[in-house]
Each structure stands twice: as C-alpha cells, then as structure tokens.
Amino acid sequence: MGAQDPRNKFKTSDYDKQEQPVPGLQSEMTPAPDCGETSYIGHGRLQDYKILVTGGDSAIGRAAAIAYAKEGADVAINYLPSEEQDAQEVKEVIEQAGRQAVLIPGDIRDEQFNYDLVEQAYKTLGGLDNVTLVAGHQQYHDDIQGFDTKSFAETFETNVYPIFWTVQKALQYLQPGASITTTSSVQGYNPSPILHDYAASKAAIISLTKSLSEELGPKGIRVNCVAPGPFWSPLQISGGQPQSKIPTFGQNTPLGRAGQPVELSGTYVLLAAEESSYTTGQVFGVTGGIQID
C-alpha cells in the first residue's frame, strides 16, 4: 500500500452533533472512535509486560490498552462503573489477542482506591512493568464566571491527584527498567479560554512528569508524557466541547481533521518499550500539527 496521506486517512467530513451525559460511552458514539480493535497490528514489542492503564475503557486509554495487548502485554484497565459496557468490549479485544485482561472499576478521585487499584493490578497480573495514566475530566464553560470551586476541584482530583497516588503506590512494585507514561494535552501549552481548569491541570501534568523523571531516573524508572491534540472521544461529546463545535471538531489543525485514538497507539507503545530505554522526562506531542513549546 505504501505511505498514506495523513489528511484523509480517517474521517474528514463533519461529525453529527451528539450529546451524552458525563462520562459518555464510546459504544454509543457516531461514528465510534477507532482505537485499533482491528486496525492496530502488533509486533511483539511488549512481550509478557504487565501494564496498568487508567481510563482504559474508551478512546485514548482504550487504544493504549489494545495496542499493549497486541504487542504481547497483559493489561489491567481502570474505568468508572458506568463505563462497564465499553470496558467489556476492551476485555474481549485483549483476550482475542491472547493476553490477560483485568477489569478494575472505580473512581480515581478517591485516594484509597488508587492505592487499591495498583495493588490489585500488581497481584492479578503477577507484576507491573508500566503504569499508563490516561483517565481525565474535561468540561467547558463559556467564560470564567461559569467555573466554580467544585468543578475546578473535580478536574484536578481526576487529572492530577491520581498521578501522585498511583505512582506512590506503584513504586513499591516497579523495578529498574519499568516506566510510567502520563497523558497531558496540547491544552497544557495552548490553553483555551473555555477550558481554564482542564488546561491548567494538563500543564501541571507536564511539570509533574518532568519532576518525577528527575527523581526516578537514578532508580532506573523512566517517566514520559503524551500530549494529544484534538482526538475524537467521549470526552468531547459529554461536555468537553460545546455542541456547536462538534461538527468541525479538529478541522482547524494543519492536517485538517481530528485524530483517531489508534493514531496515538504507536507513541504509547514506543514509550513503554525497550527502544526508549534512554528516553525519560520528555513530552511527545501528537497533535495533527498544532505546535507545542
């Protein structure tokens, strides 16, 4: 087939307006995001790895979990109980790849749950080689007057605090050679005025990734970050964007379209794999051409 034109590799026409309550279900989206269920081909780059993924039921986390399994890893995924339908779909794909799938529902805003999550993943998988932190919360408001303390706190409690908690617990189990992969956003560099709290939380994740890499590098544990641009996901249609922006979502990028989660799979795999043994403290932008600084 040869190289494909990235401008038209995936959907380029307008999306239909569609709205779901938070957190949204991928299985009810039109069209459903491509998370690599059939499109991602593995090459054994993570053979017998044990990996925990938060937000692994849909979109970016789902794409990472599926890619990890197709590369030979056993995977535990965390998600909210209301997302069970999506999680069961991921479990099926992982098991079809011949790998173990562990489902751990729960709310990562609860500190103790994060500790229990890591311990359960470690014990059930029989080890832990990588922790991939994807789960996030995003709700737009037209202006700063629309934000309140409760919503601001919820964003940080979902996007930032669990990194502290999961990493603190995971360090009981991660050995030299293991890695941690966080998920920021282009918003961490180019914040939108309708996403003050989300953008600030994603900037915090970038800083936290770098400081963790400084501490954990001498212990042989790498820490890196993926910063996606506009990707088609339940996050967008459940209040992450105004409905007026859904039809042309992502079309303002240099590539002219929104990304599909499978287009992030290779980056997550690369950062977990041995090829990246000298890579730590870095942020990898996958943005459709939007610049990050």
RACOR-V112689 format. One record per run of one state. SS is the DSSP state (hx for helix, st for strand, lp for the rest). FROM is the first residue (numbers start at 1). TO is the last residue. If there is no record, write none. Layout:
ss,from,to
SS,FROM,TO
SS,FROM,TO
This chain:
ss,from,to
lp,1,25
hx,26,28
lp,29,49
st,50,54
lp,55,58
hx,59,70
lp,71,73
st,74,79
lp,80,80
hx,81,96
lp,97,100
st,101,105
lp,106,110
hx,111,125
lp,126,129
st,130,133
lp,134,143
hx,144,146
lp,147,148
hx,149,159
lp,160,160
hx,161,170
lp,171,178
st,179,183
lp,184,185
hx,186,188
lp,189,195
hx,196,217
lp,218,221
st,222,228
lp,229,230
st,231,231
lp,232,233
hx,234,240
lp,241,242
hx,243,246
lp,247,258
st,259,259
lp,260,261
hx,262,272
lp,273,273
hx,274,276
lp,277,282
st,283,286
lp,287,293
